[in-house]
Amino acid sequence: MIFELAEHLPPVVCDRVQIEQVVVNLLANARDALGERPPDQRQITLRSRIEQAAVMFEVEDCGGGVAPQVVKRLFEPFVTPK
């Protein structure tokens, strides 16, 4: 796992339990996406930064990506690439 975390980020007002669950879900999805890759090619990057007065947090993996037919509907309720 690679950490690219910004230093001195401002406090964020949020529900800690909900944000924790989002991060856990993103990490689980990243782990699942890497399942078919050889162990030496598995990589997950956690990144944080400030962008336009907002704190951004990203989870990036080197999995196969999302199928084109799923991309169009990815943010609809109950749509999953799995």
PDB file of N, CA, C and O in Angstrom:
ATOM      1  N   MET A   1       0.842  -1.162   0.000  1.00  0.00           N
ATOM      2  CA  MET A   1       0.000   0.000   0.000  1.00  0.00           C
ATOM      3  C   MET A   1       0.891   1.229   0.000  1.00  0.00           C
ATOM      4  O   MET A   1       1.909   1.284   0.690  1.00  0.00           O
ATOM      5  N   ILE A   2       0.488   2.206  -0.784  1.00  0.00           N
ATOM      6  CA  ILE A   2       1.238   3.457  -0.892  1.00  0.00           C
ATOM      7  C   ILE A   2       0.407   4.567  -0.266  1.00  0.00           C
ATOM      8  O   ILE A   2      -0.788   4.677  -0.540  1.00  0.00           O
ATOM      9  N   PHE A   3       1.027   5.385   0.567  1.00  0.00           N
ATOM     10  CA  PHE A   3       0.348   6.506   1.209  1.00  0.00           C
ATOM     11  C   PHE A   3       0.906   7.807   0.655  1.00  0.00           C
ATOM     12  O   PHE A   3       2.107   8.059   0.748  1.00  0.00           O
ATOM     13  N   GLU A   4       0.043   8.633   0.081  1.00  0.00           N
ATOM     14  CA  GLU A   4       0.399   9.967  -0.393  1.00  0.00           C
ATOM     15  C   GLU A   4      -0.532  10.943   0.326  1.00  0.00           C
ATOM     16  O   GLU A   4      -1.441  11.514  -0.275  1.00  0.00           O
ATOM     17  N   LEU A   5      -0.289  11.119   1.609  1.00  0.00           N
ATOM     18  CA  LEU A   5      -1.191  11.893   2.449  1.00  0.00           C
ATOM     19  C   LEU A   5      -0.628  13.286   2.701  1.00  0.00           C
ATOM     20  O   LEU A   5       0.526  13.444   3.100  1.00  0.00           O
ATOM     21  N   ALA A   6      -1.461  14.287   2.463  1.00  0.00           N
ATOM     22  CA  ALA A   6      -1.053  15.670   2.692  1.00  0.00           C
ATOM     23  C   ALA A   6      -0.896  15.915   4.185  1.00  0.00           C
ATOM     24  O   ALA A   6      -1.604  15.330   5.005  1.00  0.00           O
ATOM     25  N   GLU A   7       0.030  16.776   4.516  1.00  0.00           N
ATOM     26  CA  GLU A   7       0.230  17.152   5.909  1.00  0.00           C
ATOM     27  C   GLU A   7      -0.595  18.391   6.232  1.00  0.00           C
ATOM     28  O   GLU A   7      -0.912  19.190   5.351  1.00  0.00           O
ATOM     29  N   HIS A   8      -0.930  18.534   7.484  1.00  0.00           N
ATOM     30  CA  HIS A   8      -1.599  19.733   7.992  1.00  0.00           C
ATOM     31  C   HIS A   8      -2.946  19.998   7.316  1.00  0.00           C
ATOM     32  O   HIS A   8      -3.252  21.135   6.959  1.00  0.00           O
ATOM     33  N   LEU A   9      -3.737  18.957   7.143  1.00  0.00           N
ATOM     34  CA  LEU A   9      -5.084  19.152   6.606  1.00  0.00           C
ATOM     35  C   LEU A   9      -5.978  19.764   7.684  1.00  0.00           C
ATOM     36  O   LEU A   9      -5.808  19.484   8.871  1.00  0.00           O
ATOM     37  N   PRO A  10      -6.927  20.598   7.269  1.00  0.00           N
ATOM     38  CA  PRO A  10      -7.834  21.188   8.259  1.00  0.00           C
ATOM     39  C   PRO A  10      -8.822  20.139   8.771  1.00  0.00           C
ATOM     40  O   PRO A  10      -9.035  19.114   8.123  1.00  0.00           O
ATOM     41  N   PRO A  11      -9.418  20.393   9.924  1.00  0.00           N
ATOM     42  CA  PRO A  11     -10.452  19.480  10.423  1.00  0.00           C
ATOM     43  C   PRO A  11     -11.639  19.448   9.453  1.00  0.00           C
ATOM     44  O   PRO A  11     -11.946  20.440   8.793  1.00  0.00           O
ATOM     45  N   VAL A  12     -12.291  18.302   9.383  1.00  0.00           N
ATOM     46  CA  VAL A  12     -13.444  18.122   8.512  1.00  0.00           C
ATOM     47  C   VAL A  12     -14.652  17.792   9.376  1.00  0.00           C
ATOM     48  O   VAL A  12     -14.588  16.916  10.239  1.00  0.00           O
ATOM     49  N   VAL A  13     -15.743  18.491   9.141  1.00  0.00           N
ATOM     50  CA  VAL A  13     -16.977  18.212   9.869  1.00  0.00           C
ATOM     51  C   VAL A  13     -17.721  17.113   9.118  1.00  0.00           C
ATOM     52  O   VAL A  13     -18.147  17.315   7.981  1.00  0.00           O
ATOM     53  N   CYS A  14     -17.879  15.949   9.750  1.00  0.00           N
ATOM     54  CA  CYS A  14     -18.534  14.819   9.089  1.00  0.00           C
ATOM     55  C   CYS A  14     -18.945  13.794  10.135  1.00  0.00           C
ATOM     56  O   CYS A  14     -18.589  13.903  11.309  1.00  0.00           O
ATOM     57  N   ASP A  15     -19.685  12.816   9.697  1.00  0.00           N
ATOM     58  CA  ASP A  15     -20.039  11.685  10.557  1.00  0.00           C
ATOM     59  C   ASP A  15     -18.893  10.683  10.459  1.00  0.00           C
ATOM     60  O   ASP A  15     -18.703  10.057   9.415  1.00  0.00           O
ATOM     61  N   ARG A  16     -18.141  10.530  11.521  1.00  0.00           N
ATOM     62  CA  ARG A  16     -16.936   9.682  11.497  1.00  0.00           C
ATOM     63  C   ARG A  16     -17.255   8.236  11.141  1.00  0.00           C
ATOM     64  O   ARG A  16     -16.483   7.588  10.434  1.00  0.00           O
ATOM     65  N   VAL A  17     -18.375   7.727  11.620  1.00  0.00           N
ATOM     66  CA  VAL A  17     -18.740   6.338  11.350  1.00  0.00           C
ATOM     67  C   VAL A  17     -19.050   6.156   9.863  1.00  0.00           C
ATOM     68  O   VAL A  17     -18.633   5.168   9.258  1.00  0.00           O
ATOM     69  N   GLN A  18     -19.776   7.099   9.278  1.00  0.00           N
ATOM     70  CA  GLN A  18     -20.099   6.985   7.849  1.00  0.00           C
ATOM     71  C   GLN A  18     -18.848   7.096   6.978  1.00  0.00           C
ATOM     72  O   GLN A  18     -18.687   6.340   6.020  1.00  0.00           O
ATOM     73  N   ILE A  19     -17.972   8.028   7.307  1.00  0.00           N
ATOM     74  CA  ILE A  19     -16.738   8.181   6.523  1.00  0.00           C
ATOM     75  C   ILE A  19     -15.868   6.937   6.668  1.00  0.00           C
ATOM     76  O   ILE A  19     -15.277   6.473   5.693  1.00  0.00           O
ATOM     77  N   GLU A  20     -15.791   6.402   7.873  1.00  0.00           N
ATOM     78  CA  GLU A  20     -15.026   5.171   8.076  1.00  0.00           C
ATOM     79  C   GLU A  20     -15.582   4.042   7.224  1.00  0.00           C
ATOM     80  O   GLU A  20     -14.815   3.287   6.625  1.00  0.00           O
ATOM     81  N   GLN A  21     -16.895   3.914   7.160  1.00  0.00           N
ATOM     82  CA  GLN A  21     -17.514   2.856   6.362  1.00  0.00           C
ATOM     83  C   GLN A  21     -17.235   3.050   4.872  1.00  0.00           C
ATOM     84  O   GLN A  21     -17.002   2.080   4.152  1.00  0.00           O
ATOM     85  N   VAL A  22     -17.257   4.293   4.415  1.00  0.00           N
ATOM     86  CA  VAL A  22     -16.931   4.575   3.012  1.00  0.00           C
ATOM     87  C   VAL A  22     -15.505   4.138   2.704  1.00  0.00           C
ATOM     88  O   VAL A  22     -15.259   3.489   1.687  1.00  0.00           O
ATOM     89  N   VAL A  23     -14.567   4.490   3.573  1.00  0.00           N
ATOM     90  CA  VAL A  23     -13.155   4.126   3.348  1.00  0.00           C
ATOM     91  C   VAL A  23     -12.986   2.614   3.383  1.00  0.00           C
ATOM     92  O   VAL A  23     -12.275   2.054   2.549  1.00  0.00           O
ATOM     93  N   VAL A  24     -13.629   1.947   4.333  1.00  0.00           N
ATOM     94  CA  VAL A  24     -13.548   0.481   4.403  1.00  0.00           C
ATOM     95  C   VAL A  24     -14.095  -0.136   3.114  1.00  0.00           C
ATOM     96  O   VAL A  24     -13.495  -1.061   2.568  1.00  0.00           O
ATOM     97  N   ASN A  25     -15.228   0.370   2.626  1.00  0.00           N
ATOM     98  CA  ASN A  25     -15.814  -0.157   1.388  1.00  0.00           C
ATOM     99  C   ASN A  25     -14.897   0.081   0.190  1.00  0.00           C
ATOM    100  O   ASN A  25     -14.725  -0.809  -0.643  1.00  0.00           O
ATOM    101  N   LEU A  26     -14.310   1.271   0.098  1.00  0.00           N
ATOM    102  CA  LEU A  26     -13.400   1.560  -1.010  1.00  0.00           C
ATOM    103  C   LEU A  26     -12.176   0.647  -0.975  1.00  0.00           C
ATOM    104  O   LEU A  26     -11.732   0.162  -2.016  1.00  0.00           O
ATOM    105  N   LEU A  27     -11.637   0.415   0.207  1.00  0.00           N
ATOM    106  CA  LEU A  27     -10.481  -0.484   0.324  1.00  0.00           C
ATOM    107  C   LEU A  27     -10.853  -1.923  -0.009  1.00  0.00           C
ATOM    108  O   LEU A  27     -10.068  -2.633  -0.637  1.00  0.00           O
ATOM    109  N   ALA A  28     -12.030  -2.357   0.401  1.00  0.00           N
ATOM    110  CA  ALA A  28     -12.483  -3.717   0.066  1.00  0.00           C
ATOM    111  C   ALA A  28     -12.666  -3.858  -1.435  1.00  0.00           C
ATOM    112  O   ALA A  28     -12.283  -4.875  -2.013  1.00  0.00           O
ATOM    113  N   ASN A  29     -13.251  -2.846  -2.075  1.00  0.00           N
ATOM    114  CA  ASN A  29     -13.420  -2.881  -3.532  1.00  0.00           C
ATOM    115  C   ASN A  29     -12.067  -2.915  -4.241  1.00  0.00           C
ATOM    116  O   ASN A  29     -11.886  -3.649  -5.213  1.00  0.00           O
ATOM    117  N   ALA A  30     -11.122  -2.119  -3.750  1.00  0.00           N
ATOM    118  CA  ALA A  30      -9.779  -2.109  -4.349  1.00  0.00           C
ATOM    119  C   ALA A  30      -9.121  -3.471  -4.197  1.00  0.00           C
ATOM    120  O   ALA A  30      -8.512  -3.976  -5.140  1.00  0.00           O
ATOM    121  N   ARG A  31      -9.239  -4.072  -3.013  1.00  0.00           N
ATOM    122  CA  ARG A  31      -8.682  -5.410  -2.791  1.00  0.00           C
ATOM    123  C   ARG A  31      -9.301  -6.418  -3.751  1.00  0.00           C
ATOM    124  O   ARG A  31      -8.593  -7.228  -4.347  1.00  0.00           O
ATOM    125  N   ASP A  32     -10.621  -6.368  -3.900  1.00  0.00           N
ATOM    126  CA  ASP A  32     -11.305  -7.297  -4.802  1.00  0.00           C
ATOM    127  C   ASP A  32     -10.863  -7.095  -6.251  1.00  0.00           C
ATOM    128  O   ASP A  32     -10.732  -8.064  -6.999  1.00  0.00           O
ATOM    129  N   ALA A  33     -10.636  -5.852  -6.646  1.00  0.00           N
ATOM    130  CA  ALA A  33     -10.227  -5.556  -8.021  1.00  0.00           C
ATOM    131  C   ALA A  33      -8.848  -6.122  -8.333  1.00  0.00           C
ATOM    132  O   ALA A  33      -8.529  -6.373  -9.495  1.00  0.00           O
ATOM    133  N   LEU A  34      -8.037  -6.322  -7.313  1.00  0.00           N
ATOM    134  CA  LEU A  34      -6.669  -6.811  -7.515  1.00  0.00           C
ATOM    135  C   LEU A  34      -6.558  -8.328  -7.447  1.00  0.00           C
ATOM    136  O   LEU A  34      -5.476  -8.877  -7.653  1.00  0.00           O
ATOM    137  N   GLY A  35      -7.655  -9.006  -7.163  1.00  0.00           N
ATOM    138  CA  GLY A  35      -7.629 -10.442  -6.943  1.00  0.00           C
ATOM    139  C   GLY A  35      -7.046 -11.258  -8.076  1.00  0.00           C
ATOM    140  O   GLY A  35      -6.429 -12.295  -7.830  1.00  0.00           O
ATOM    141  N   GLU A  36      -7.222 -10.821  -9.309  1.00  0.00           N
ATOM    142  CA  GLU A  36      -6.739 -11.575 -10.472  1.00  0.00           C
ATOM    143  C   GLU A  36      -5.296 -11.246 -10.836  1.00  0.00           C
ATOM    144  O   GLU A  36      -4.695 -11.938 -11.658  1.00  0.00           O
ATOM    145  N   ARG A  37      -4.741 -10.211 -10.241  1.00  0.00           N
ATOM    146  CA  ARG A  37      -3.375  -9.806 -10.590  1.00  0.00           C
ATOM    147  C   ARG A  37      -2.359 -10.579  -9.753  1.00  0.00           C
ATOM    148  O   ARG A  37      -2.652 -10.954  -8.618  1.00  0.00           O
ATOM    149  N   PRO A  38      -1.183 -10.817 -10.295  1.00  0.00           N
ATOM    150  CA  PRO A  38      -0.126 -11.464  -9.504  1.00  0.00           C
ATOM    151  C   PRO A  38       0.215 -10.604  -8.282  1.00  0.00           C
ATOM    152  O   PRO A  38       0.135  -9.378  -8.351  1.00  0.00           O
ATOM    153  N   PRO A  39       0.589 -11.227  -7.181  1.00  0.00           N
ATOM    154  CA  PRO A  39       0.867 -10.472  -5.948  1.00  0.00           C
ATOM    155  C   PRO A  39       1.847  -9.313  -6.122  1.00  0.00           C
ATOM    156  O   PRO A  39       1.670  -8.263  -5.504  1.00  0.00           O
ATOM    157  N   ASP A  40       2.871  -9.483  -6.946  1.00  0.00           N
ATOM    158  CA  ASP A  40       3.864  -8.424  -7.109  1.00  0.00           C
ATOM    159  C   ASP A  40       3.348  -7.253  -7.948  1.00  0.00           C
ATOM    160  O   ASP A  40       4.036  -6.239  -8.070  1.00  0.00           O
ATOM    161  N   GLN A  41       2.138  -7.377  -8.535  1.00  0.00           N
ATOM    162  CA  GLN A  41       1.554  -6.298  -9.337  1.00  0.00           C
ATOM    163  C   GLN A  41       0.356  -5.654  -8.647  1.00  0.00           C
ATOM    164  O   GLN A  41      -0.316  -4.811  -9.241  1.00  0.00           O
ATOM    165  N   ARG A  42       0.083  -6.034  -7.416  1.00  0.00           N
ATOM    166  CA  ARG A  42      -1.047  -5.463  -6.679  1.00  0.00           C
ATOM    167  C   ARG A  42      -0.603  -4.197  -5.971  1.00  0.00           C
ATOM    168  O   ARG A  42       0.392  -4.187  -5.246  1.00  0.00           O
ATOM    169  N   GLN A  43      -1.356  -3.131  -6.192  1.00  0.00           N
ATOM    170  CA  GLN A  43      -0.989  -1.860  -5.575  1.00  0.00           C
ATOM    171  C   GLN A  43      -2.254  -1.057  -5.272  1.00  0.00           C
ATOM    172  O   GLN A  43      -3.128  -0.912  -6.126  1.00  0.00           O
ATOM    173  N   ILE A  44      -2.338  -0.547  -4.064  1.00  0.00           N
ATOM    174  CA  ILE A  44      -3.412   0.352  -3.656  1.00  0.00           C
ATOM    175  C   ILE A  44      -2.750   1.620  -3.144  1.00  0.00           C
ATOM    176  O   ILE A  44      -1.817   1.561  -2.344  1.00  0.00           O
ATOM    177  N   THR A  45      -3.232   2.766  -3.605  1.00  0.00           N
ATOM    178  CA  THR A  45      -2.699   4.049  -3.176  1.00  0.00           C
ATOM    179  C   THR A  45      -3.790   4.824  -2.453  1.00  0.00           C
ATOM    180  O   THR A  45      -4.903   4.970  -2.959  1.00  0.00           O
ATOM    181  N   LEU A  46      -3.458   5.321  -1.259  1.00  0.00           N
ATOM    182  CA  LEU A  46      -4.339   6.216  -0.508  1.00  0.00           C
ATOM    183  C   LEU A  46      -3.753   7.610  -0.626  1.00  0.00           C
ATOM    184  O   LEU A  46      -2.567   7.821  -0.374  1.00  0.00           O
ATOM    185  N   ARG A  47      -4.599   8.564  -1.014  1.00  0.00           N
ATOM    186  CA  ARG A  47      -4.106   9.909  -1.296  1.00  0.00           C
ATOM    187  C   ARG A  47      -5.051  10.931  -0.659  1.00  0.00           C
ATOM    188  O   ARG A  47      -6.269  10.756  -0.689  1.00  0.00           O
ATOM    189  N   SER A  48      -4.493  11.987  -0.087  1.00  0.00           N
ATOM    190  CA  SER A  48      -5.317  13.094   0.409  1.00  0.00           C
ATOM    191  C   SER A  48      -4.670  14.406  -0.015  1.00  0.00           C
ATOM    192  O   SER A  48      -3.459  14.495  -0.219  1.00  0.00           O
ATOM    193  N   ARG A  49      -5.533  15.434  -0.143  1.00  0.00           N
ATOM    194  CA  ARG A  49      -5.036  16.752  -0.541  1.00  0.00           C
ATOM    195  C   ARG A  49      -6.139  17.783  -0.317  1.00  0.00           C
ATOM    196  O   ARG A  49      -7.292  17.434  -0.065  1.00  0.00           O
ATOM    197  N   ILE A  50      -5.776  19.026  -0.411  1.00  0.00           N
ATOM    198  CA  ILE A  50      -6.758  20.106  -0.391  1.00  0.00           C
ATOM    199  C   ILE A  50      -6.971  20.551  -1.820  1.00  0.00           C
ATOM    200  O   ILE A  50      -6.014  20.783  -2.559  1.00  0.00           O
ATOM    201  N   GLU A  51      -8.231  20.671  -2.209  1.00  0.00           N
ATOM    202  CA  GLU A  51      -8.566  21.109  -3.565  1.00  0.00           C
ATOM    203  C   GLU A  51      -9.774  22.030  -3.484  1.00  0.00           C
ATOM    204  O   GLU A  51     -10.852  21.619  -3.053  1.00  0.00           O
ATOM    205  N   GLN A  52      -9.592  23.266  -3.898  1.00  0.00           N
ATOM    206  CA  GLN A  52     -10.665  24.266  -3.899  1.00  0.00           C
ATOM    207  C   GLN A  52     -11.383  24.319  -2.546  1.00  0.00           C
ATOM    208  O   GLN A  52     -12.607  24.203  -2.483  1.00  0.00           O
ATOM    209  N   ALA A  53     -10.635  24.490  -1.495  1.00  0.00           N
ATOM    210  CA  ALA A  53     -11.151  24.625  -0.129  1.00  0.00           C
ATOM    211  C   ALA A  53     -11.864  23.371   0.374  1.00  0.00           C
ATOM    212  O   ALA A  53     -12.645  23.453   1.322  1.00  0.00           O
ATOM    213  N   ALA A  54     -11.616  22.232  -0.229  1.00  0.00           N
ATOM    214  CA  ALA A  54     -12.194  20.966   0.228  1.00  0.00           C
ATOM    215  C   ALA A  54     -11.057  19.973   0.467  1.00  0.00           C
ATOM    216  O   ALA A  54     -10.019  20.026  -0.194  1.00  0.00           O
ATOM    217  N   VAL A  55     -11.267  19.082   1.407  1.00  0.00           N
ATOM    218  CA  VAL A  55     -10.304  17.999   1.634  1.00  0.00           C
ATOM    219  C   VAL A  55     -10.728  16.831   0.760  1.00  0.00           C
ATOM    220  O   VAL A  55     -11.859  16.353   0.854  1.00  0.00           O
ATOM    221  N   MET A  56      -9.828  16.377  -0.082  1.00  0.00           N
ATOM    222  CA  MET A  56     -10.091  15.267  -0.998  1.00  0.00           C
ATOM    223  C   MET A  56      -9.363  14.028  -0.482  1.00  0.00           C
ATOM    224  O   MET A  56      -8.233  14.107   0.000  1.00  0.00           O
ATOM    225  N   PHE A  57     -10.033  12.889  -0.594  1.00  0.00           N
ATOM    226  CA  PHE A  57      -9.437  11.613  -0.215  1.00  0.00           C
ATOM    227  C   PHE A  57      -9.697  10.636  -1.345  1.00  0.00           C
ATOM    228  O   PHE A  57     -10.830  10.517  -1.811  1.00  0.00           O
ATOM    229  N   GLU A  58      -8.665   9.935  -1.794  1.00  0.00           N
ATOM    230  CA  GLU A  58      -8.790   9.012  -2.921  1.00  0.00           C
ATOM    231  C   GLU A  58      -8.231   7.650  -2.562  1.00  0.00           C
ATOM    232  O   GLU A  58      -7.258   7.534  -1.817  1.00  0.00           O
ATOM    233  N   VAL A  59      -8.861   6.625  -3.104  1.00  0.00           N
ATOM    234  CA  VAL A  59      -8.344   5.261  -3.049  1.00  0.00           C
ATOM    235  C   VAL A  59      -8.181   4.832  -4.501  1.00  0.00           C
ATOM    236  O   VAL A  59      -9.149   4.820  -5.262  1.00  0.00           O
ATOM    237  N   GLU A  60      -6.973   4.483  -4.879  1.00  0.00           N
ATOM    238  CA  GLU A  60      -6.685   4.099  -6.266  1.00  0.00           C
ATOM    239  C   GLU A  60      -6.085   2.696  -6.276  1.00  0.00           C
ATOM    240  O   GLU A  60      -5.225   2.371  -5.458  1.00  0.00           O
ATOM    241  N   ASP A  61      -6.552   1.868  -7.216  1.00  0.00           N
ATOM    242  CA  ASP A  61      -5.957   0.542  -7.363  1.00  0.00           C
ATOM    243  C   ASP A  61      -5.558   0.346  -8.816  1.00  0.00           C
ATOM    244  O   ASP A  61      -5.899   1.165  -9.670  1.00  0.00           O
ATOM    245  N   CYS A  62      -4.852  -0.713  -9.098  1.00  0.00           N
ATOM    246  CA  CYS A  62      -4.404  -0.990 -10.464  1.00  0.00           C
ATOM    247  C   CYS A  62      -5.149  -2.206 -11.027  1.00  0.00           C
ATOM    248  O   CYS A  62      -4.591  -2.993 -11.791  1.00  0.00           O
ATOM    249  N   GLY A  63      -6.414  -2.340 -10.638  1.00  0.00           N
ATOM    250  CA  GLY A  63      -7.257  -3.421 -11.137  1.00  0.00           C
ATOM    251  C   GLY A  63      -7.679  -3.165 -12.579  1.00  0.00           C
ATOM    252  O   GLY A  63      -7.210  -2.228 -13.225  1.00  0.00           O
ATOM    253  N   GLY A  64      -8.564  -4.011 -13.060  1.00  0.00           N
ATOM    254  CA  GLY A  64      -8.976  -3.964 -14.456  1.00  0.00           C
ATOM    255  C   GLY A  64      -9.908  -2.827 -14.837  1.00  0.00           C
ATOM    256  O   GLY A  64     -10.134  -2.596 -16.025  1.00  0.00           O
ATOM    257  N   GLY A  65     -10.449  -2.119 -13.872  1.00  0.00           N
ATOM    258  CA  GLY A  65     -11.349  -1.009 -14.175  1.00  0.00           C
ATOM    259  C   GLY A  65     -12.794  -1.467 -14.246  1.00  0.00           C
ATOM    260  O   GLY A  65     -13.113  -2.619 -13.952  1.00  0.00           O
ATOM    261  N   VAL A  66     -13.652  -0.556 -14.638  1.00  0.00           N
ATOM    262  CA  VAL A  66     -15.087  -0.808 -14.707  1.00  0.00           C
ATOM    263  C   VAL A  66     -15.469  -1.033 -16.160  1.00  0.00           C
ATOM    264  O   VAL A  66     -15.031  -0.295 -17.042  1.00  0.00           O
ATOM    265  N   ALA A  67     -16.279  -2.045 -16.412  1.00  0.00           N
ATOM    266  CA  ALA A  67     -16.717  -2.358 -17.779  1.00  0.00           C
ATOM    267  C   ALA A  67     -17.483  -1.179 -18.370  1.00  0.00           C
ATOM    268  O   ALA A  67     -18.227  -0.509 -17.653  1.00  0.00           O
ATOM    269  N   PRO A  68     -17.313  -0.912 -19.670  1.00  0.00           N
ATOM    270  CA  PRO A  68     -17.974   0.238 -20.302  1.00  0.00           C
ATOM    271  C   PRO A  68     -19.499   0.248 -20.112  1.00  0.00           C
ATOM    272  O   PRO A  68     -20.083   1.320 -19.956  1.00  0.00           O
ATOM    273  N   GLN A  69     -20.148  -0.912 -20.123  1.00  0.00           N
ATOM    274  CA  GLN A  69     -21.601  -0.937 -19.967  1.00  0.00           C
ATOM    275  C   GLN A  69     -22.027  -0.560 -18.552  1.00  0.00           C
ATOM    276  O   GLN A  69     -23.170  -0.155 -18.344  1.00  0.00           O
ATOM    277  N   VAL A  70     -21.133  -0.685 -17.581  1.00  0.00           N
ATOM    278  CA  VAL A  70     -21.444  -0.325 -16.196  1.00  0.00           C
ATOM    279  C   VAL A  70     -21.160   1.152 -15.944  1.00  0.00           C
ATOM    280  O   VAL A  70     -21.840   1.777 -15.130  1.00  0.00           O
ATOM    281  N   VAL A  71     -20.170   1.720 -16.628  1.00  0.00           N
ATOM    282  CA  VAL A  71     -19.766   3.105 -16.403  1.00  0.00           C
ATOM    283  C   VAL A  71     -20.949   4.060 -16.544  1.00  0.00           C
ATOM    284  O   VAL A  71     -21.087   4.986 -15.745  1.00  0.00           O
ATOM    285  N   LYS A  72     -21.792   3.854 -17.534  1.00  0.00           N
ATOM    286  CA  LYS A  72     -22.930   4.748 -17.781  1.00  0.00           C
ATOM    287  C   LYS A  72     -23.919   4.761 -16.622  1.00  0.00           C
ATOM    288  O   LYS A  72     -24.618   5.754 -16.419  1.00  0.00           O
ATOM    289  N   ARG A  73     -23.985   3.675 -15.863  1.00  0.00           N
ATOM    290  CA  ARG A  73     -24.989   3.546 -14.810  1.00  0.00           C
ATOM    291  C   ARG A  73     -24.380   3.455 -13.416  1.00  0.00           C
ATOM    292  O   ARG A  73     -25.090   3.156 -12.456  1.00  0.00           O
ATOM    293  N   LEU A  74     -23.098   3.702 -13.288  1.00  0.00           N
ATOM    294  CA  LEU A  74     -22.382   3.440 -12.049  1.00  0.00           C
ATOM    295  C   LEU A  74     -22.965   4.156 -10.834  1.00  0.00           C
ATOM    296  O   LEU A  74     -22.930   3.608  -9.732  1.00  0.00           O
ATOM    297  N   PHE A  75     -23.491   5.346 -11.004  1.00  0.00           N
ATOM    298  CA  PHE A  75     -23.993   6.098  -9.857  1.00  0.00           C
ATOM    299  C   PHE A  75     -25.493   5.983  -9.666  1.00  0.00           C
ATOM    300  O   PHE A  75     -26.082   6.749  -8.903  1.00  0.00           O
ATOM    301  N   GLU A  76     -26.118   5.037 -10.349  1.00  0.00           N
ATOM    302  CA  GLU A  76     -27.527   4.739 -10.114  1.00  0.00           C
ATOM    303  C   GLU A  76     -27.616   3.807  -8.914  1.00  0.00           C
ATOM    304  O   GLU A  76     -26.704   3.017  -8.669  1.00  0.00           O
ATOM    305  N   PRO A  77     -28.717   3.897  -8.162  1.00  0.00           N
ATOM    306  CA  PRO A  77     -28.862   2.993  -7.005  1.00  0.00           C
ATOM    307  C   PRO A  77     -28.820   1.520  -7.426  1.00  0.00           C
ATOM    308  O   PRO A  77     -29.379   1.139  -8.454  1.00  0.00           O
ATOM    309  N   PHE A  78     -28.160   0.720  -6.629  1.00  0.00           N
ATOM    310  CA  PHE A  78     -28.106  -0.734  -6.763  1.00  0.00           C
ATOM    311  C   PHE A  78     -27.354  -1.215  -7.996  1.00  0.00           C
ATOM    312  O   PHE A  78     -27.513  -2.371  -8.389  1.00  0.00           O
ATOM    313  N   VAL A  79     -26.546  -0.371  -8.614  1.00  0.00           N
ATOM    314  CA  VAL A  79     -25.705  -0.801  -9.738  1.00  0.00           C
ATOM    315  C   VAL A  79     -24.334  -1.139  -9.180  1.00  0.00           C
ATOM    316  O   VAL A  79     -23.775  -0.381  -8.387  1.00  0.00           O
ATOM    317  N   THR A  80     -23.801  -2.266  -9.589  1.00  0.00           N
ATOM    318  CA  THR A  80     -22.466  -2.677  -9.125  1.00  0.00           C
ATOM    319  C   THR A  80     -21.693  -3.284 -10.292  1.00  0.00           C
ATOM    320  O   THR A  80     -22.286  -3.928 -11.157  1.00  0.00           O
ATOM    321  N   PRO A  81     -20.383  -3.087 -10.324  1.00  0.00           N
ATOM    322  CA  PRO A  81     -19.574  -3.701 -11.380  1.00  0.00           C
ATOM    323  C   PRO A  81     -19.277  -5.165 -11.094  1.00  0.00           C
ATOM    324  O   PRO A  81     -18.675  -5.841 -11.928  1.00  0.00           O
ATOM    325  N   LYS A  82     -19.688  -5.672  -9.930  1.00  0.00           N
ATOM    326  CA  LYS A  82     -19.403  -7.063  -9.565  1.00  0.00           C
ATOM    327  C   LYS A  82     -20.416  -8.011 -10.165  1.00  0.00           C
ATOM    328  O   LYS A  82     -20.327  -9.221  -9.959  1.00  0.00           O
TER     329      LYS A  82
END
